[in-house]
Amino acid sequence: MDNFLGDVRYAIRSLAKTPGFSILAILTLALGIGGCTAIFSVVNGVLLQPLPYDRPDQLVMLRELSAEGTPMNVPEQNFLDWQSGAQGFERMAFYNTFDAAVAGGSEPARAQASEVSEDFFDVLRVKPFIGRAFLPEEHRQGASPAAMVSHSFWQRYLGGDRDLAGKSLRSSGYSFTVAGVLPAGFRFPARTDVWVPKGALSPVNPSRSAHNWRVIARLKPDVALDRARGDLSRIAKNIHADFTDVTAVDATVSPLQDAFTARIRPALLLLLGAVGLLLLIACANVVNMLLARATAQEKEFAVRAALGAGRIRLLKQCVTESLVLALAGAVLGTVLAAWGVDVLLALGQGQIPRSENVRVDVAMLAFALLLSLATSVLLGFAPGWRASRLALASLMNEAGRGGSAGGSQKHLRNALVVSQVALTLVLLVGAGLLARSFVKVMAVDLGFRKENRLGLDLSMPFPKDKQGELRLRAFAAQLEARLVHLPGVVSLGGTNAPPMSPYGGNGRFLIEGRGDSGDYWPSYRIASPGYFKTLGIPLIRGRLFEDADGANTPQVALISRDVAEKVFPNEDPIGKRINTANMDGDDAWITIVGVVADVRGEGPESDSGGAIYTHYLQRGGGGGIAAFTWVLHATVEPTSLIPAIRQIVRSLDPEAAPKFQTLEESFQLTTASRRFNLTLLGVFAGVALALAGMGIYGVLAYSVAQRTREIGIRMALGAQPGQVLQMVVRQGGRLVGVGVAIGLLGGYAVSRSLTTMLFNTSPADPATYLAVCAFLCLVALMACAGPARRAAKVDPMVALRHE
């Protein structure tokens, strides 16, 4: 221990004598270690930490599978068959989430609510923090509605009062008795604040093709996942065989944690691999710096060897010095990682599940420490091994001549530069492919205009009777009349499924005289007359909804171009009649009066498939307005209208809790995950490029310094400065060329794993590879320029006199 502490003190004194070298090495390592630690913290919190429930390994998610193998939500009737027939599960439950306006607390609130079946909390083994769980009878149709709330909702809107007697909440036209408060931190499904029992809101749905529910279950302790999967698959296949309206052909079981993280897992693993490459590039840079430093210390090594220091002793000293550098880099890197975690979560914009588990903790610090220890061995081994292998006589001879580095060191330094270039090119290829995909995503024609559009979502109570429908329509008419006259508002329209949202449904529909639409399931939307003008959706044929269309006039519909081409090929669809009872429960026939352009309703990467639009006063029993999002087109900054709109809404309904979001913000959310991946990989690639440029510069500068005498002789014998400059650039060019060749192979291999993250871009996209190679070569040329100019300016007489 004393020897080790002595080595540490010696290493610190030695590094302090060369502050420029030490600071640069520590900063380089801090970037690599900090980046790795930050990404690891996210991976650990999201992918590795178990779910915060009792025996989380027993929790699974059950889903149906389409004929194409796509996972789907589950119809209630199929769930009931699973529940009664599957033997491998201890308990099974389903749930669904929705956005709700909630009154009854200290102020009206917008909250995510979840409707849950009877065994939901028993599956998770979660007990209330205060109050009680739902009673079995509260899950029955027509029961007095009850609710449970999250700990944060209880504190913010219910004042943290432990006495729940008499407390109730109002939402969706119902009054819910507050039965209990769930423990702090429990928010399953994610971000849920209010839970209500199934049956209080939704009647039993007899359809076996209504994929409305997500299903979770707890495996029996002695049942393996494969056995449970096989059991459920058997039941699902029997259901498919027995019922003609069942679209699912199979079912699957997956660990609940995997189901939560399936979407983000590839991106996080990609980023972890990318930042690992960055650390390797940083290490290669520092090793090159240490090799140059070791050359300058050869005389010192020779003296120490002459005084009896063995090879192991010299190796230990070099490793200790690199350990001091790595630990200093780890300390600074941990600070950068703590800041980086906050940046990662901010960039994720809610795209990272389980983000509440991502924090600076013991696991993060332990990872940084282990990484620094591994890095120190990697850094110290190469220069230490070289110093320890040189014979004493050779050392003394080299020290006396002040000669050049040996051939083995030169080859090692060149190999490190080649590896830096290759690894950097791999990162650049990945970033380039993601960037090209991002550009293509941003260039997609959405079919509507999003600029200067503001969405207003109210989530009004669903009407229970005819009087409720009339009141809701009167409210909508008053709201529309007042909003459209606001200064700066050009037009106003509403829909139950606004752009860039997953809301709305789809399904088969009937065509008069032909039967149903078969396997063609267009989207189904309810819209107001002003919707198409407000969104800038072009009319292709016929007419749009008009003010003359109303609740007491013949029902009309608009269809998109895709529906017209696939359902009515080579004929005019205007005047044809369809029936959408399968989607909205209304069996009245609707006349098609117009064809509009297709839109990508859920964002630029969604299918621009067909859609049917019905008039908001004619379908859905009037309740379609309850789920409306009103969109305003303004000539001013849309968010500047929010205070005036809020005042109008509250004057019409004091309990309303309006939610605002511009369509630009909605669009940003649909591209957030792609932007997140591109930003981080781009940053890593940029840092790697800078480190590779520093590595090339360092090797060539060192080479020029070592070859000063040779260059002086060449110039004394007639070599021109331009020839010397070309000689140095060629040396750097050879290293870059080999690195690029290796990097292209590595980049192509790695790019195959990016296939699911690319959009209309091939993993072998030649334009991307050509662009990143050209950019890397340009940076390399700039790195070569400094040493080359220095070599061309060598004075032969000064160089020879120095020798």
N, C-alpha and C positions, 0 to 999 in steps of 0.2 A: 504494500500500500504506500509506504514512504517513497519507494522508487517511482510509483505511478504519479503521486502528488508532485514529486520533483520534476517529472517529465511535463506535467501540466504547467507548472510555474515556468519552466524553461520555454515551453511552447508559447505561452502568453508573452514572455519577454521578447522572444524571437519575432512573433507576429507584430508586436508593438513597434519594432524597429522599421517595419515596412507598412505603414498605415494605409497607403494607397492600395497595395495588394490586398491587405486584410479586409478593408471595407468593401472592395469590389467583390471579393470571394464571398463574404458574408451576405451581401445583398443578392448575389446570384443564387446562393443556396436558399435564402429566405423566400425568394420568388417560387422556387420549385417546391420546397417543403411546405410553405404556406398554402400554395394552390392545392397540393395533394391533401393537406389536412382539412381544408375547407370543403372540398368535394367529398372526402371521406366522412366528414361530419354529416353531410346531407344523406349520403348512402347509408350510414349507420342508423340515423334517425328514421329514415323512410323504409329501407329494405331489410335491415338487420335486427333492429329492436323489435321484440315481440309485441303483439297487440296487448293493451293494458286490461286484459280480462283474465278471469280464472281459466286455466288450461287452454290458452289460445291456440295450441296445436290441434285442438278438437273442433275449432270453428271453421266452417266451410261455407262457400256460396254455391247455390244450385242454379243452373241455367238451362234453358232449352237450346237446342241447336237446329238451325235451318238446314235445308238440303245442301247448302253451300258450306256448312260448318260454322256459320256466324252465330255467336251467342245471342240469346234473346231473353227478355223478361218473360214472366210466366203467367198464364191465365189462372184465375182463381180456381176454376173447376179442376184443372190439371194438378194444381198444388194440393187440393184436397185428396186426390187419388194418390199422389206421392206420400202425403202425410199418413194415409191409412195403410198403404201397401209396402213402403220401404222399411226394412227391418234394421238397417244399420245405423239409424239415427236416434239419438236420445230425445231430441226435440227439434221442431222445425217451425219457422215463422216467416211471414212476408211483410214487406213494407213498401211505401212509396212516399216521395217527398214532393212538396209544392211550396210555392211562395205565397205568403198570406199577410193580409193586413190585420193586425191584432189590436184591439182596444180593450180598455178596462184597467190598464196599468196607469202609471204616472203620466203617460202620454201615448198617443197612438204610435204603433211601431210596425215596421216591416220585419217579418221573421220568416225563417225557413221552418216549415212544419213537416212532420212525418206522421202518416197514418200507419199504424202498426197492428198486426194480428195478436191474438191472445197470448202466445208463448214468446213474444219478442224479447222481453226483458229476462225471461227465464233461460232462453238460449244463451244470452250474454252473461247471465248470472250477475245482474246488476240490481242492487236494491236502492230504494229512495234514500236520499240524505235526510229529508224531512217529509213527513206525511206518509202516504201509502201508495202502493201500486194500483193498477187498474183492477177492478173487480170483474169476475167472469161475466156477470150480467151486463156490464158496461160495453161489452163487445157485441151485444145482441142488437139487431135492428130495432130502432125506435127507443133505445135506452136513453136515459138522461145523459147528455154529453159530459165527459170529464176530460181533463188535460193534465199532463205533467210538463214541467218546464225545466230548462237548464239552470244550473247554479248561477251563471252570469246574467240570464234573463231575470231570475228571481231577485238578484241584487239590484239590477238597474231599474226594472220597471215595477217591482213589487216591494221595493224598499228593504229587502232582506228581512222582512217580518216573518218570524218563525210560526206565528199563528196564522194558519191558512184558512181558518173557518170563515166562511162568507166571501172568500175571494173567488172571483170569476173573471173570465176573459171572453170577449166577443169577437167572433171571426166567422166569415162565410155565412152570416145570417143566423148563427147559433151562439148560445151562451154556454161556456164550458166551465164547470166547477174545477178549480185548481186542486187536484188530489195530492200532488206531491212534487218535491224538488229533487232532481237527480244530482249525484255527486259532482263536485267541482271537476272539470276536465272531461266529463262525459258528454260527447257531442255526436254520437253515432245515430243516424248517418251524419257525415261531416257537416258542420255548421248548423245543425238542427237546434232550435231553441224551444220548440213546442211539439209535444207528442200527443196524438189523439188516438183512441181505439178504433180499429176497423169495425164498421157497423154504424158508428155514430154519423158518418158522412156518406159512405158509399154502400148502396145496396148490393146484394149478391149478384154478380154478373154471370149469367149462364153460358156466355160465349166461351168457346175453347180456342178462339183465335184472337182474343183481346189480351195482348201481352203487356199487362199493366203493372205487374208486381215483381219486386226483387226478393229473392228467397235466401235466407240464411238458415243454418242448421248446426247442431252440435253432434258430432260422431259419438257413438258409444265407445267407452274406454278400450274395448277389445276389438274394435273394428278398424281395419286398415282402409286407407283412402281408396285403393283400387277396388276393394270389395264393395264399398259403398257406391262407387261410380258404376260398377257393373250392375248392382241391384237397381239403381235409379234408371239406368239405360234400358233395362228390360221393361220396366213399367212404362217409360216414355214411348218405347217402340210399340207396346201393346195399345197405348192410347192412340197413337197415330194410325194403327191398323183398324181400330174400332170406330173412329169418328172421322167423317169425311171433311169436317171443317177445321181439322187440326193441321196447321202448317209446319209445326216442328216435327222432325223425324227422329230426334234423339235428345239426350240430356247429358250434362256433364257436371262433375263435382270438382271444385278447386279450393285450395286453402284460402281462407278469407283474406289473409294478408296479401297473397299473390293477386287476388282479384282486385284489391285496392290499388296495388302498385304496378299492375301490368302495363298501363299506359306510359308511366314515367320510367320504368325499369330500363328499357334499352337506352334512353337518353342519358340516364345517370351512369350506367356502366360505360357508355361511350365517353362521357366526360372524365370518368375516373381513369380510363385508359389513356385519354389524351393528356391529362395532367401528369400521368406517369411518364409518358414520353418527354414531356417538358422537363421533369425532374432529371431524367437521364441526360438530356441535352445540357442542363445546367451543370450536372456532375462532370460531363465531358469537358465543359469549359473550365471548370475549376481544376480538374486533373491536369489539363494543359498548362494552366497557370502554375500549378505545383511542380510540374516537370521543369518548367523554366526556372522556377525558384530553386529547385534541387540542383540544377546545373550551376547556378550562381553560388551554391553552398558546397560544391565539390571539394574545395580546399578544406572547409570545416570538416566534412565527412572523412577526408583523408587523415587529418590530424587526429580525429576521434578514433579512427581505425588504428592509427599508429600507437595510440595510447591504450589499446586493448579492447575497444568496443567491438563486439561480434556482430554478425549479420542480423541476428534476432534483435539485438539492442538497437541497432540503427533503424530497423524496420518498425520497432515499437515507438521510437521517437517520431518517425514520420506519421504513423497512424495516430499518435496522441495529438500531434499538431493538427491533423485533419479533423480529429474529434472535437478539438476546441473550436475550430471553424464551423463544424456542423452543428454543435450545440448552440453557438451564438446565432447561426442561421435559423435554428429551430425556435429559439426564443423570439427572434424578430418575426419568423414565419408564423408562429402561433398568434402573435398580435395581428398580423395581416390576415390570418385565417379567421379570427374572431370577427374582424371587419368584413371579410369576404363572405362569411355565412349570411350576414345581414344583407349584403349586396345580392347574393344568390336568391334569397327569399323575396327580395324586392323585385328582382328581375323575373322571378317565377310568376308573379301576379296571380297567386292562388292556384297555379298549375301543379304545385308540388303537394301531393297528399301527405297527411300526417306531419305537416310542417311544424306543428307544436312540439314535436319530439326533437327537432333540429336545434341544437344549442351547443355552447362551449361547455364541455363536461370532462370527466376523468378519462373517458374513452378517447376523446379528441386529444387530450394532453399526452396520454400514453402512446397514441399513434404517432404524434409528432416526435416523441422521444425515441421510439423504436426506429422511426424513419431516419432520424439523425444518426443513430448508432450504425445502422446499415450503410448510410451514406458515408460516414467517416471511414469505415473499412474500405469501401469502394474508392474513396478519394486517396487514402494514404497508402494503399497497397502498391500501386504502380510506381510512384516515385521512391517509396521505401524499398521496394524489391530491387529496383535498379541500383540504388545507392549501396544496398547490402551485397550485391553480387560483384561489384567492381573490386578487383584486387588492390591491395594497398599500393603496390608499385605502380599500377596503372593510374590510381588516383593521384599519387604524388606527381607522376609524370604529366597528367592532364592539368593538374593545378599549377605546375611550374610553367607550362606553356600557355596557360590561359586559352586552351584549344577549344574546339567545337564539340558539340554533342556527338555522342556515338550514333552509329547507324541504327541501332535498335531503338534508341529514344526518338530519333527522327521518324522512323516508321510508325512508332506508337502515336506520336503527336499527329502525324498525317492520318492515321486510322481513326483517331478521335474526331478530327475535322470531318472526315468522310461520313462517320456515323452521325455527327450533328446535322450535316446537310441532308442525309437520307431521312432521319427522323423528322426534321423540319418539313421536308417535302411531304411526308405522310400527313402531317397535321395540316399543311396548306391544301392538300388535295381534299381532305375531309371538309375543311372550312369552305373551300371553293365550291364543292358540290352543294353544300347546304346554302351557300350564298346564291348560287344559280337557281336553286329551287325556290328560294325566298323571292327572288326577283320575278320568277314566273308566277308565283302565288299572288304577288302584289299586282301583277298585270292582268289577272283574270277579270273578265267582264262579269260582274255580279248580276247584271240584268236590272239593277235599280241604282238610284243615286243615294249616297250616304252623306254627302257634304251638307252642312248646315241643317241637319235633321236631328230633332230631339224626341226621344221616346218618353212617354208618360204612362206608367203602369199603376193602376189603382187597386186591382184585385177586389172588386166589389162583391158583396154577398150574393150568392146565386139565388134567384127568386124561387119561392116555394109554391106560388100560386099565380093566378092571372093578375091579381092586384099588384103583386111583387114585380111581375114583368112590366106592367104599365109604369110603376114608379121608377124602375131602372131605366126604361126608355126615356121617361121624362127627364131624369137626371142627365142621361147622355146627351139629350137634345139641348138642355140648358148649358151643359159644359161645352159642347161643341160651338154653340152660338157665342159664348163669351170668349173662348180661346181664339177663335178665328178672327176676332176683332182686336186682338192685342196688337199694339204697334210692332211692326217688324215681322208679323206672321203672314206668310203668303198663302198657305193652304194647310188643311188638317185632314187626317184620315186615321182610321182605326182598324185593327185586326186582332184576332185571338192568337196569332202566331207571327210575331214581328220578325223581321230579318235578323239573321245571326243568332237565332235562338232555337233550342230543340223542341219548342212547344208545337202543338198541333198533331194531327194524326194522319193516317193514310189507310187505304183499304180498297177492296173491290167496290164497284158500283154497277148499277143496271143501266143498260142502253135499251130504250124502247124498241121492241120488236126483235131484239137480238140476244137477250140474256145478259149475263154479267161480263165484267172486263177480264175474267180469268186471272192469269198471273200478273197482270198489269195493275199495280197499286199506286195511283198518283197520290200526292199530298192533298189534304182537305183543309181549306181555310175559310174563315168567315171574315168579311171585309165591309167597310162602309164605302159609300160612293166616292169620297174624296181620297181614298187610300192610294189609288193608282196614279193620280196626278201628283200627290204629295211625294211618293217614292220615285216618280219619273219612270214608271213601268209602261213601255210603249203599247198602244193598241194596234193590233195587226189587222183585225177584221171585225166588222160589226160595230157594236157600241159598248160603252162602259155602263156601270150602274148609274142611274139617274135619280134625281130627287123625286120623280114621279113613282119610282119603285118603292113600295112600302109594305107594311104588314098585311094590308087588305087587298093587295094587287097580286096578279099571277106571279108565281115564284120564278126567278131568273137566276142564271149562273153564268160565270165566265170560265173559260178553260184556257190553259196555256198552250203554246205552240206544240209541245211534245204530246199532249193529249190529243190535239187535233190530228197530228200526223200519224199517231199509232192507233187511235180508235176510229178515226174517220178519214182514212187515206183516200185520196182521189175524189173527195166529195166535200161539199160545204157543210160544216157542222152547225152553222147558224140555223136556229129553228128546231134542231134535234132536241129530244127530251131524255133526261137521265134521272136516276133515282139514287140518292146517297144514304138511304136508310141504314145501310151497314155501318156507316161512319158516324151518323148523328142521330139515328133513331127516328127520323121523320120520314114517313113513307110517301109523302107527296112528290109528284113528278115536277121536275124543274126544266125550264126551257133555256137552252144555251143562246145567249144574245151577243156574245163577243169572244174573240180570241186575243189574248195578250201574250207578251214575250215570256219566255222561261226565266226564272230567277234561281240563283243559288241561295236558297233560303237559309241554310245553316252555315254559310261562309264560303270562301273561295274554293275550298277543297271538297265541298259537298257536291253531290250529284245535282245537276240542273234539270232533274226530271220533271215530269208533268205535275200540274196542280189544278184543282177545281176550287173556284171561289164562289161562295154563296153570299147573298145579301144579309147583312147583320140584323135586319128587322124581320127577316122571313124564316130563318132556320135556327135551330137550337133552342126553340121555345122562348126566345128572348134572352136566354141566359148566356148567349155568346158574348153579349156586351159586358157581362160580369168579369170575364177574363181578358177584356180588351187592353191592348196597349195602343194609346193614341200617339201618332207621329206628327210632329209639327215641322213644316218647312219654313225657315226664317231667313230674312235678309240680314239679320244681325247675328252676333255670336249667340248660339242657341242657349248656352248656360246662363246668359244674362236674363233670360225670360223666366228662370226658375222661381225667383221670389214672387213675381206676379201670378204665375200659375198656381203656386202653392196657396196663395191667398184666395184665389178663385175657388180652388178645390175645397179648402177648409170652410169657405162661406156656404158652399152647397152641402157639405157633409163634414161636420166637425170631427168625426171619428175616422175620416179617411187618412191613409198613410201613403201619400204618393211616393213613387220611386222614379228617379230620373236617370236617363243614360242616353248620351248622344249615340247616333249610329256609328260615328267614327270610333267611339270608345268600345262599342260592341264589336266592331271589326278588329280593333286592336286585341281584344280578348280572344277572338277566334284564331289569331296568328301568334298568340303569346308564347305557346310552347315552341313553335318554330323559331321565333325571335330569340327565346331563351337559349336554345341549343346553338344557334348561329353566333350569338354574342359571345358566349363563353368559349366555344371552339375557336372563334376568330381571335379572341384575346390571347388564348394559349398559343395559337399559331403565330400571332404577331410577336409575342415575347420570345418564342422559339426562334423566329427569324432574326430578331435582334441579337440573341445569344449566338446563333450560328455566324452572323456577320462579325461579331466580336471574336469568335473562335478563329475564323479565317484571317482576320486582321492580325490577331495575336501570333498565329503560327508564321505568317509571312514576315511580320515585323521582327520576330525572333530569328527567323532564317536570314533575313538581311543583316541583322546585327552580327550573327555568327559568320556570315560570308563576306564581311566587310573587306578583309584582306584579299579574298578571291576576286571580288568585284573591282577592287583597286587595281589588281594585276591586269584584269581583262581590259579595263579602261586605259591603263598605261600602254597596253599592247595594241590600242587602236579601237576598242569597242566604243560605239556611240551610245549616248544616254538613252536613245530610243530603243536600242537593242537590249540594253540592261533592263529597261522598263518592260519590254516584251518578255524577257526571261522570267521576271518575277510574276507577271500576270499569267504566263503559261503555267508556272508552278501552281498558282492558285486555281487556274482553270482546270488542270488535271484532277485536283482534289474535288472540285465542285462537280466535274463531269462524272466521276465515279460515284459520288454521293447521289447525284440526280438519277443515274441509272438504277442504283439500288433502291432509291426512294420511290421511283416509278413502279417498280415491282411490288414494293411494300404497300404503296398507296392503293394500287389496284386490288391487292388482296384484302386490305382493310375496308376499302370502299364497298365491298360486297355486303358488309354488315350494316351499311347505311341505307340499304334499299328501301326499307319501310319508312325512312325519314325523308326520302326524296319525292319531289313532285314534278312529274313530266321531265325527269332528268335521269339519264342512264348513269350507273356507277362508273362506266368507262367513257364518259362524255369527253370527246377529244378537245373541245374548246377549253374546258376547265383545266385539263392537264397541260395544254399548251400555255395557257395564261399563267398558271402558278409556276411552271418551269421558267418562263421568261422573267417573271417577277423575281424569283429566287436568284436567277443568274444575274439580274441587274443589281440586286443587293450585294451579291458576291463580288461583282466587278467593282462596286463602290468600296467594298472592304479591301480589295486588292490595290486600289488606287494609291492609298497613303503609303504603304511600304514600297510600292513600285516607284513612286516619285522620290522617296527618300534614297532608294538604291541608285536612281539615275543621277542624283546630285552628289554621290560620293566623290571626294577629291582623291585621286590616286596617290599623290604625294603624302597627304595626311594619313591615308590608310596604311601605306607602306612604312612611314616613319613611326606610326603607332606600333606596328608589328616589330 
